[in-house]
Amino acid sequence: MRLAASSVALTALLAVSTPVMATSAASSAAATTPQAAPLRGAPVSELVSRVDIPWKRFQLDNGLTVLVHEDRKVPVVAVSVWYNVGSKDEPKGSTGFAHLFEHLMFGGSENSPSSHIQTMNAAGATGLNGTTWFDRTNYFQTVPTPALDYTLYLESDRMGYLLGQVSQEVLDLQRGVVQNEKRQGDNQPYGLTYYATLEALFPEGHPYRHSTIGSMADLDAASMETVRDWFRQNYGPNNAVLVLSGDIDEAKARELSQKYFGVIARGPVHTPLQAPVPTLAAPVEQVLHDRVAQTRISRTWAVPGLNDPDSVPLSVGASVLGGLASSRLDNVLVRDEQTASSVSAGNQVFHRLGMFSYSAMVKPGADADAVARRMDEILADLIANGPTQDEIDRVVTRFASQRIQSLETANGKASVLAEGQLYSDDPDFYKKELAAYAAVTPAQVQAAMKKWLSRPVYSQIVKPGEREAYVEAAAAPSGATPTPAAPIQRVARDAAPTIGQVSNVDFPAVERAALSNGIEVVYARSTTVPVTRVALEFDAGVAADRADRLGAHTLMLNVMQEGTTTRDSKALAEAQERLGAGVSVGSSMDRTTASLSAVTTNLQPSLTLLSDVVRNPAFAPAEVERLRAQRLAALANEKTQPAAIAARALPPLIYGEGHPYNRSINGTGDEAVIRGLTRDDLVAEHARWIRPDNARLFVVSDLPLSQLRPHLEAAFGDWRAPTAAKGSKAFNAALPQTSARIVLIDRPQSPQSLIYGGQVLPVSGTDDILSLTTANTVLGTDFLSRINADLRETKGWSYGVRGSISQWRDRVPYIVNAPVQANRTGESIAALISQYDRFLGADGVTAAERERTVLGDTRGLSGSYETSSQVLGALRSNALYGRPDGYQEALAGRINALTAQQMDAAARAAIDPAKFVWVVVGDASVVKPQLDALGLPVEVRAAEAPKPAQ
């Protein structure tokens, strides 16, 4: 690590800044490409006027603030509790306590001692979670209306009657879980850099200087008394906001809030810590090393927080600089000069302050110092000359469109109201923020950037190399053996209310039509927000790649999105931004999809853009080379990422060499193939797969199909198939007979091991596997599944373990994903094998597990199709697996009819741990002796080193 004065003073650049100009093959080609007329959307004022969340507010005598938003479209209510305390409020020596306490809140309470996640899942909760950040801790779930009383009882029990359930054993367990969550993040490439940023940017003792996850030493020191004090000081009702959003009115909200929360005593007055915006005395440059493939350069300043008038202008400036797809940094460093593979910029806004940063991933082979200078020149030019009005309009349109789309769920609206109340004492703060975006001028953006970004900057450079030493947790945490805490006097309450009868899901009616060229249209209506979502789906996917052409299909898709015959890459990006539309092309294992999400006001020009991308890709030679270089850089990065390493290694071990599923789901492919592909190869790939006779349109919109159909016809109705033969996939390759063994991929300096194992099941995605997937909820996917309950909730060796069925159309794999602390790798595999053997033997689904799973799966159906994207996903899944339109509404009856014996039989017929191949990505010097003790064959492979991209 090196700390020194930065070699580049941005203030010096500002004094001599001139407009940034660049020329390259890409930009020269763009200049000669005839460009289509710009597409125009509705005025920003019209979009902003569509954003409205009516609310009511009242306060109980104990200080609890309650917000109510009534929306009767779906019989669900979002219950969201926000506490006005976060990691910035932690005293020295107690870092990570706010987040640790969040975990403790899910362990049950005095009058509901079971896991909160277990009880709420059985109640039909969807979107159930909790989060901690610098300024707040929140807990949220969306429940069917008949479960609202029960949910409020549990939330009030956590608020008022928690500590009697928090034992030393529970504390020690969750301490281990949180430390494994920390290891999981730290184990990623660049995973240690955020700590360095905070420590360099903020002085000793500043509330924002430490990360929310905290330090291993402070987590070790957490004792029962310190944890109790945290709860008593911060979790009173007068320090909380309760939001009820959905199928409820103010009168009912008053009644239930008083009934369940009214008796909780007011807590101490908590005033969140003030946090001044610090200014560095001089520029600071810090050089770090990590096991990464690319050098990353970043610059960061502390800036004002949410309620400061400069916050919005700074956020807009960050988007112009590096947030938009057509940003200044993108256009110069990525598109024109091609010295960076990716760039970014953003203003991370907190309550008391913010962090403005911008960064570049240096293209392998490029001069990092030159990239750093160019980054600073681009910023200096933006500050000296300001943004254009068109740039600001694109930023604001995108922001308004994203805000509209975020309000589709009851919980999305609850979060917006809670944030406004908590940080600004105004649930309508979102309207003020939108108005500020709509009114911001180039001069305001320029002035804010000049004021705050002309100060000394913190520069961080992360280079490939050996990681700095990692600070591990203590073998015997001091907080685990404190002076025994005094017993808590439990307070008995009335029994929890029962959950009423939950009605079956009312899935939207499905309609069909056909365009004049035969493309089938599958449609459903959703009127919650004025948004249209379109998925033009092709029977292709990652499985479309030939075994000797891995990566060709997804590279073709990447290049498709970077220019058409009448719009170059920059023009495409700008068009999306002007419309507030999202156009993307991607692939799953079985399907390739061109997707559109748009505010319905701008639907017609947005469909024109989608059609242009799909039908008229230019495959410009310069863009092919640029995207090839980016793909090679991505492949190099994959070799440093544990999950990507494992996802590449396992499929060929269980599928063999000839099956279309024998590759990583991300489809990035093979280096040699990517280097050898030509423009003609990509054009031919497009002709084989992206064609109207291989397509189906799925649409969910607030407009009726009769109004949509002319727009769809104009966009795609005259599209004709090319003369080239349509592509096809063959799934007849013989699968290998696998047996239990371990492939250890050595990744030195890994504080955590990733266990990634599985087999190919004797079933296909088109089979009726409901009994099997429901059984596996008990075994592998539920929070309290057998394997997660053991490795996380009993042993504390992992942040989370999952065994899942990847439901692809042909033969499906069963995959166990278990990141575990390195010194427990061997024991974890042994524990997993033991859990599978027991479940598939004499210890199958219990009556309690069946009841919990059936209730959760059926009660949660209403919340599972709350949004247009969820409805769209269901339409597509039904088509992929050959399901009838009424599948979702018939599901509850079928699940209710399942017996434990049927679930056991399905699991035992399909899953066989004796056939699991286990891939382990970890430090072989730590892990191999543990694996050798298991008695399974162990093959050791070195992690493949990243290769230069050029």
N, C-alpha and C positions, 0 to 999 in steps of 0.2 A: 504494500500500500504506500502511496506517495501523496503528500499534501504539499502544494506549492502554489505560488502566484500563477494565475492563468497567463499563458503566453499571448492570448488574444484579448484585448480589452475592447468590449463592445462599444464603449463610449467613444473610443478612437475611431471605430468604423462609422459611427453615426455622423461624425464631423465631416467625413469625406464621401458619404454614401451617394451612389449614383444608381439609377434604375438597373435592375438585374436583367441581363440579356444572355441568351444562350442559343447556340445553334448546334444541330447534330443531324445525323441521317434521319432520325425519327421526326424531328421538327421540320426539316426540309421537305420530307415526304408529305407531312401534313399540310404544308403550305400549298402544295400542288394538288391536293385532293379536293375536288369540288364539295363544298360543305352545304348540307341541307339548311333550310331556314330554321332559326331557333324556334323550339317549341315553347309556348307560353302557357302558364297556368293561371289560376285565379289569383287575384291580388292577396297579399299577405293579410290585409285587413279582413278579408272574407274568411280566411282560414282561422284567424284568431277569434273571430266572432262565434265560431262553432264550438269553442272550448268553454264549457260551463258545467260546474258541479254544484247544484243547489245543496245547501247544508243548513242544519240547525245546531246550535250550541247551547249547552247548559253546564252547570257545575254543581256537584254534590256538596253537602256541608263539609265533608272531609277534604275538599279541595280537588277531587278528581274532575278533570275537564272531559266532557263527553261531546263528540261530534257525531251527527247523524246525517247520512245521505240516503234518500229513499229512491230505489230503482227496482221496480217489480218485474222486470223482464224475465228473470230466472229465479226460481224459488231457493235462493241461497243468500247468505249474509256473510260478509267479510268482517271478522273480528280482529282488530289490530290494536295492540297496546304498545305505546312508545314511552319509554322512560328517558327523562332528560338528564342522562348521565352516560358518559362514554369513556374511552381510554384517556382522553385529555384530563379527566378529573382524578386520575389515579395518582396517589402520592408516591414519592420516591421509595423504591424498594417493593412496590406493589404493582409493577407493570404486568399487564395481562389479566388483572383481576376482573375487569368489567366483562371480558370475553369468557373467562373461566366461570364467572357467575351465570352467564347466559347458558352455559352447558348444564350447570346445576339446576337451573329452572326447568329442565326437561326430565329430571329424575323423579318427578312425582312430588306431591305435597302432603300435608298432614292428613287431610281427609280424602285424598286420592293417591295412595302410596304407589300405585303402579306407574310405569313410564308414561309421561304425558304424551309422547308420540304414539305409544301403543293405544292408549285410551282414545285419543283424537282420531287415529286412523280408523278404529272401529266405529267411530261416530260419523265417518264419511267425509272427514276433512280433506280438502285439497289445498295445495300451495302452503302446506304447514312448514313453518321454519322460524328461526330467530336469527338476528344478525347483530353484530356489535361494530361500531365504528368510533372515530374520535369523539363524536358529539352526542351519540345516542345509542341505546340498546332497544331493539324492538322485537315483538313476538306477534305472529300473525297466522291466520288460517281462514279458509272460506268453508262454511259448513252449510248443509241443507237446513232450511228454516226450522224443521222440527227438532234439530239438535242445538238450537241457539241457547236455550236455557242451560243445557248441560255444559256447553262451551263456556258460558259466562260464569257458571259455578266453578269450573276448573281454573279459569283465568283469575277469578277473585281469590281462589284458594292459594294460587301461587303468589299473589300479591300480599295477602294478609296472613297466610298460615303455612309458610314454607319451611322454616328452620328446623322444626321438629323432625322433618324427613331427611335433612342433610346430615348424615353421619360421617365419621372419619373415613369409613370404608368408601362411601359415595364420593367424598372429596378426593381421596387418593386415586380412585378409578378415573374420575373426570380430569384430574391433573395429568394422568398418563395419556388420556385421549387427546387433550389439548396439545400436549407436547408432541404427539404424533401428527397432529394437524400442522403444527409448526414445522416438523421435519419434512412433511410432504411438500409444503411450499418451498422450504429451503433447499430441497433436493432438486428443484428444477433449475435449468440454465438461467442465469442472472438472478437466482432466487435470494441472494443475500444483499442485493444492491439497494433495496429500499431502506434497509436499516442505515446504510451508510449515508444515503441522501438526507434522512431526517436528522442524523447526528451532526452532519456538516452544516445543514441549513439553519438549524435552531440551536440557540445557546443552551448550556447546562441549566436544567431546572425549568425550561420552557414546556408548557403542557403538551405541545405537539411533537416533542423531540423523540419520544419512544413510539414504537409500533403498537398497534392494537393487540397483536398476538403476544407481545411481551417477551421477556428474556427467560431462558431456561432457569437461571438462578432464582429469579423472583417467583416463578411458578413453583419451583421446589420449596420455597419458603412459605407458601400460602398455608396458613393454619386455620383451624376451625374458628378461632376468635376473630382473626382478621376478615375471614369470609362473612361471619355473622355481622360484624361491624359494617361491612360494605352494604349488606342488605338493609340493615336498620337505618343507615344514613341516607340511602339513595332510592329505596324502592317503596316509599310511601305513596299513597294515592294522590297527594298534592304535588308530586313530582312526575305525574303521568298524564298521558292523553289516551283516552279510549275512543276508537272510531268504530262505528257500526255502519256498514255500507251495503245496501242491497234491499232485500225484501223485508223492510221494517220502516215504521214511521216514528216520529218524535215521541208520541204518547207512549208507545210500547217501549221505546228505548229508555224513557224516563222510569217507567215501571220496573224494568229488568235491571237497569243500572243501580237503582236504589235498593232493590231486593238483594242483589248479590254483592255489591261493593259498598253500600251505604254504611255498614257497621264496621268497616275497617278503619282503624284509628289513623288520624293524620300523622305523618312522619315529620322529622326535622325539616326545616326550610333548607333546601339545597339550591345554592346559587352556582351555576356552572362557572368554571374558572374563566377569567378574562385571559386573553392571549394576544399580546401586541404583535404586530407584524415586524419581524426583525429585519435589519439590513446588515449584510456582511460588511466588515471593515475594509475588505479588499477582495478582489476576485480569487476564488479558490478552485484549483484543479486537483482531482483525485483520480488516480489510476488503480483499478482493481483487476484481478485476474480470476477467470473461471473456466470451467471445462465447456467452452462454447465454441461455435464454429465461426462466428463473425464478431468483429469489433463493433461495439455500440457506443455512440457518443451522445450525451444528453446535457442539457443546460436547464437549470431550475432556479426560480426565484420564489420567495415568500411574497404573497400579494394579499390584498384585502379579501374579506370573507363575503358571505352571502348577501348581507344587507347593505353593503357599501355600494354607492352609485357607480363605482368603477368596475364592479364585478361583471356585469353584463358586457360592457365594452371589451374587457379583457377576454372574456369567453368567446366573443365574436372574433376578436383578433387572433385568438389561438386557432379557431376554425379556418380562418383565411390563411394562416401561416402553414398549418399542417393537419387540420382536422377534416376538411373537405377532400373528396377524391380528386378534386381539381385544385388543390391547395398550391401555394407558392412553392413549398418544399417538394411536393410531388412533381409538379411540372418541371422544375429545374433539375433536381437531383435524381429522380426516378425515371422520368420520361425523356428529358432532353440529354443531360450529361451522362446519365446512367452510371453514377458512381455510388449510389445507394440502392439497396434492394427494397427497402421500405423506410418510411418516415412517419412521424406522428407529432402532434402538438395538442395540448389541452390545458384547460384551466380547471384544476381539481378544486372544487369549491367546498369549503367547510363552513361551520357556523361563524367562527371568530376570524378565520383567515382562509387563504387559498394557496395553491402551489401551481404556478405557471411553468410549464416545461415543454421542451421540444427535443426531438431526438432523431437519430438516423442510424440505421443498420448499414455499416459500410460494406459495399459489394466486395466479395473476395477478390483480392488483387488490386483494389483501388487504394489510393494514397489517403490514409485516415486523416492526416494533418490537413491535406487539401480539402477533404470533405468538411472538416471542422471549420476551416476558414470560410468555405462557401455557405455553410449553414448560417454563420454569423453575418455574412454579407446580405443574405436574403432577408434575415430579420431586420438588419439595419436599414435596408431599402424600404421595408414595410413601415418601419417607424418614421423614417425621414419623409416618405411620400404618402403614406396612408393607404388604406384599402380603397377600392372602387365601390361605387354604389351597387353595381351589379354583384360584386362579391358578397357584400352585406345582404343583399336581397336573397341570394342563394342560401346563405347561412340561416337567415331567419325563416325562410320557407321550409327548409329541412327541419329546423327546430320545432316549428308549429305543427308540421305533419307528424313528427315523432311523438309530440305531446298528445295529439288527437288519438293516435293509435295506442298509446300507453293507457288510455282511459277506458279501454274495452272491458277490463275486469273490475269487479267490485273492489278487490284489494288494490288495484292500481289507483283507483280514485281515493280509497282510504289513505294510501301512502302520501298522495299529494296534499290532502287536507291536513294530515298529521304533521308533515314537515312544515307547512306554513304556520300551524299553530305553535309548534314546539320552538322553532327558530325565530319566527317573526311576529308571534302573537296574532296571526291573521291567517285563517284557513284559505282566504282568497289571495294569498301571496302569489300563487301561480299566475293569476290574472295580471298582477302588477309586473311580474317577470316577463310574461308574454308581451305586455304593452311596452316594456323597456326594450325588448328585442325589436319590436316593430318600429320603434321610434329612433333607434340608435343611428347616429350619423357617422360618416367617415371621419369627421373631425374629432368626435368623441372617442372613437376607437384609437385613433392616432395619438390623442392626448393622453389616454390612459396607458397605452403601451410605452410612450415616451417617459411618462412619470415613473412607472414601476419597473420597466425593463432596461432603463439606463443605469440602474444601480449595479453594484458588483454582483457577479453571477457565480453560482456553484456549477462547476463543470465536472462531469463524471465520465470516465472512459473505461470501458470494460473490455479487456483484451483476452484472447485465448491463452490459456496457460494453467498452471497449477492453482487450485483454489487456496485462499487464505484458510488458516486453521479454523475448524468448526468447534464451537463451544457446545458440548453436550450437557444433558441433564445429569444430575448427581445420581449415583447408584442407590443412595438412600436419602431421599428428599427430607430436608430438615422439618418441613411442615407436616410430614407423615408421623412424626413422633414428638408432638408437643406436649405440654402439660395438658392433661385431659380437660376439655371444655365442660362447663356446667351443663347439666341436662336442661332441655327445653320443656317447658310445660305446654303440652299440646292443648289446643282449644277445639272441642268438639262442635261440629255444626250439624245442621239437618243433613240427611242423606242427599246425595246428588240426585237431581231430577232425572226422570226417565226420558228417553228419546222417543218422540212420537213416530207415527208411521211416515216414512219418507216415500214420496210419490216417485214413480218411475220417471226416467229421463224423457223429456219431450224433444226428441231430435227433429231438427227442421225437415220439412218435406223435401224430398229429392226430385228434381226435374231433369229431363234430358232433352237434348235437341241435337241437330247435326248442321254443320256448316255446309255450304254448297259443294265443297271439295270432299266431303265425307268425314271430316274430323268430328268426333263425338264430343258433345259438351255435357258435363255433369255439373249440376248447379244446386246450391242451397242458399236460402236467404238468411241474413243476420243483420238486424237493424240497430244494434247497440250503439255503434258509432258510424259516421259516414265514410266508410272505408270499403274498398274492393280489393280482394286478393285473388290472384290468378296463378294457376300452376299448369303450364303446358308440359305434359309429361311424355317422355319417350321411353320405349322399351329398350334400354341400353344399360347405363350404370357402369360402375367400376368393373363388373363382370364382363363387360363388352370387350375389354382389352384381350388381345391374343396373348398367349403365354410368352411369346418372344417380342411383345410390344407393350410391356407394362408401362403405364403412364401416358400413352398416346392420347387416350380419350380425354383425360382431364386436362392435359396441356391444350388440346384443341378447344375445350370449353373455356379455359383461361383466355386464350387469344381471341375467341369470339367476343368477349366482353370488352376488348380493347380497340375497337374500331370497326365501322361498317364502311360500305362503299361511298357513303355520303356524310359520315360523321367520324372524325378521328377520335382517339382515346380521350383527349381533353374535352372535345365537344360532347361526347357521350356522358362524361361525368358531369359537365355543366348542365346538360339537359335534365338529368335526374334531379339535380339540386334545385333547378328552377321550378320543377314540378313537385318537389317534395316526395318523389317516388323512389321506390327501391326496386331495381331490376338486377337480377342475378341469375347465373346459370351454374348448376352444381349437380352432384350425383350421389346417390346412395349405392348400395351394392347392386341393386336390381334395376334402378330407374335413373334416368337423367331428366332434370327438370329446369325449365326456364320459368322463373317466378317473378311476379309483380305484386307489390303492395303499394296502394295509392289512395290518397284522399279522393273520394268519388267525384268531387268537383273537378278534379284534373284527370279523370279517367281516360277520356278520348286521346289526348296527346300522350299520356303514359302508355296506352296500348300501342300507339304508333311507335314509340321508342322500343317496347318489348319486341314488336314485330320486326323492326329494323335489326336488332341484335340477333334474333333467331334466323332470319331469312337472308340477310345481306352482309355477313361478316366479310371483312376485307382480307383478313390474314396477311396484312402488310408485312413484307419481309423484315422490316426494321422492328416491328412489334413481335414477330416470331422470335427474333434473336433476343429481344429484351425479356420476353416472358420465359424463354429458355434459360437465360441466366438467372432469373428469379427462381425458377424451379430447381435449378442445380444448387442454389444457395439454400432453398428450403430443405432439399435432401440432405445437405450437410448439417443443417440444424437438427433434423430428425435424429441424426446419429448421436446427438447429445441429450436427447429427451428420453427418460425411462419408458414412458408409455408408448412412444413411437417405436422405440427399439423392440419392445415386447410385441407390439401389434404387427410388426414386420416378421418377427421370428416364428410366432406360433402358427399362422395359417398354413404354410407349406408343410409343417410337421404333422398336421392332422388331416389336411385335404390332399396331400401329395402334389405331384407336379402338373397334372393335367386338368384339374378342376378349376372352373372360373372363379371359385371362392378362395383360391389358394394365395391371396394377396391381401395386403393391408387395406382396410376399409377406406382410408383416405385417398387411395388411388394415385399417389404421387409417383409411383413407378420406379423404374430402374435407371441409374445414371447413364449407362451406356446407351440405352434406348433414347433417352432425352437428348443426349448429345447428337445422336444420329438422325433424328427426325427432320424431314424437310417440310417446306411450306406445302408442297404437293401432297405429302402424307396427311397433313392436317385437313386440307381441302377434301381429300378423299374420305377421311374419317367423318367429316361433317356430312358428306353426301350419303354415307352408309346409314347413319343413325338419326341425324336431325332432319326429319322429313315428314310431310303431312300424313303419309300412309303408315307412319310408325308413332303417331301422336294421339293424345287425348287431352282435352281441356277440362280442367276443374276450376270452378268459380264459386266464390262466396262473396256476396255483396249486399249492401242495403237497398240496391235497386232490384226491381223484379226482372226476371229473365227476359221478358218481352222488350224491356228497354236496353238490356245489355246486348242482346243478340245482334242488332245492327252494328254495334261497335266491334264485336268479335268478328263478324263477317267482314267488315272493312279491313281489319288487321290481318286476318288469316284465310278468309274464304277463297281468295284467288291463288293461293299458294299451291303449286304443283310439284309432284315428286320428280326428282332427277332421274335420268336414265340408268344411273348406276344401280347395281343390285342392293337391296336392303340388307343390312347386317343381321346376323343371327348368332345365337349363343348355344353351345352344346354342353349339356350337363351329364353326359353318359360316361365320363371317366370313372374308372374304378377307384375307390377310396382305399387308402392303406389301412391295414390292421394295426392299430396302435396298442401300446401297453404302457404301464406306468413307468415314467422315467423323468429325469430332470435335465434341462439344458440351462446351465448357468452362464450368463453373459456378464463378463467382468467389467464393471464400471467403478473404478477407484474413487475414493473420497465420497461415497454415497452414505449419508446418515440413515437412509431408509432403503429397504429392498422392495422391489415391485414383484409380487408373485402373480403370474398370469398363466393360468392353466385351463385345460379343457379337452373336449372331444367333439367329434361330429355325431349328432344324434341320429337315430334311425327314423326320423320324421322330417317332413317338409313343411314350409310355411303355409302351403295351401291345404294341409291336413287340418282337421278339427283337433286342435291341441289345447283347448280350454282347460281340460282336467289337468294337463301337465303344467301349464303356466300358472294355474291357481295353486297347485301343489308347490311349485317353485317359489311362489310368494312366501310360503312358510319356510322353505328351505334356504332361499338365496336372495330374494329381492326386498323383502320387508325390512324396516328398520330393526325390528326384533326377530328377523329371520334366524334360523339356527346358527348360521355361520357368523353373522354380524353380532348377534347377542353374545356369542362366545368370545370372538377376538377383540371386539370393541367394548361391549357393555359388561363383560365379565373379567377379561384379562387386561384390557386397556392397552393392547399392543398395536392397535391400528386406529386411524381416524374413521375408517369405514371400509367394509368388505362386502362384496356383491358377487353373487353367482347368477348369471342371466342367460336367457335364451335369445339369441339374435335372430329374430323372426324374418329371415330372408325367404325368398320364394321357393328355392330348392332345398336341399338338405341343410338343416340349420345347425350351427355350432352352439355348444354350451360353454360359456367362458366364466371362469372365476377370476376376479380382479381384486387383489389384496395387497395394498401398500402397507408394509409393517416395519417396525423399527428393526434395524439391521441385526442387533444381537438376539432377536427372537425369530429369525427367518426359518430355521429348521423346525423349531417348535410350532410355528404357525402352520407350516405345511402338514405336520403331523396332526395338529388339531383339526385342520380342514378335512383331511382324510377320515379322521375319526368321526366328525360330524356327519359326513356323507354316508359312511358305513352304517352308522346308527340309524339315520333317517331312512335309508333304503333297506334296512334290515327290520328288526323288530320294533323300532321306536319311530313309527311313522307319524302322520298328522294326528294330533290330539283333538279331542272334542273342543277344547278351548281355542286352539289354533284355527280349527275350521270355522268356528263361530266368528272369531275376530276377523278372519280373512273374508268370509262371505259378507259379513255386515259392512266392512270397510269398502269392499269392491262394489257392492250394490248401492250403498248410500252415497258413495262418492261420484256416481255417474253424472248427476246433474252438474256438479262443479267441473267435470272433466270435459264438457263441451260448452263452456261459457263464452269462448271467444271464436271469432271467425277463423283464426288459424287452427284452432282445435277441430272445428267442424271440417275445414278443408283437409286436415290430416286424416280424419275419419273417412271422408269420401275416397281419398287416394288409397288408404289401407284396404277398404272394401274392394276396390277394383283390383289391387295387387293380389289379394288372397282369394279372389272369387267369391266374396261374401255378398249376401243380398242387401238391399237398401235398408231393410228393417233390422239389421244386425245389432245396432246399438240399443234399440228399444227392446229387443228380445234377450239381451245379455243378462239382465237382472234375474229373469226367470230361470235361465239356464244355470247361472251361478248358484242360486238358491237351491236348486235341485241336486247339486253335487254332494256326494257323501265323502267322508274321509277315506273310505275303502276305495272309491273310484280315483281319488287323488293319489293315494299310495300306489295303486296299480299302475297308473300312468307314469309316475316318476320311476318306479322300479323297472318298468319295461324300457325306459329310454336312457336313464342316466346310469353310467357305470364308472365309478372312480378308478377302477382297475385299468381303464383305457385312457385316463387323463395323462396328457403330456404337460409337464410343468415347466414353464419358462420363468427363470428368476433373473432379474436385472439388479445387480448389486455389487458391492465390493467383495471380490473373491477371497481376499485375504481374511476377511471377517466371516464370510458366509460359507465357504466350501467345507470347513470342518463340521459345521452344523448339518449340512446336507449329506455328507458322507455317513453320518450317524443314523440316517433314516433307512439305510439298507436298500435304496433304489439306485439304479444306474445314474451316474452324474457325468454329463459331458460339459466341459468348460470351453467357452468361446470368448475371444477378446472382442470387446466392443469395437466396431469398425470405425476407424478414424475418419473424420471429415476430409474430403478432397477439395482442392481449389475448384472454383466454379468455372473458370475460363478454360 
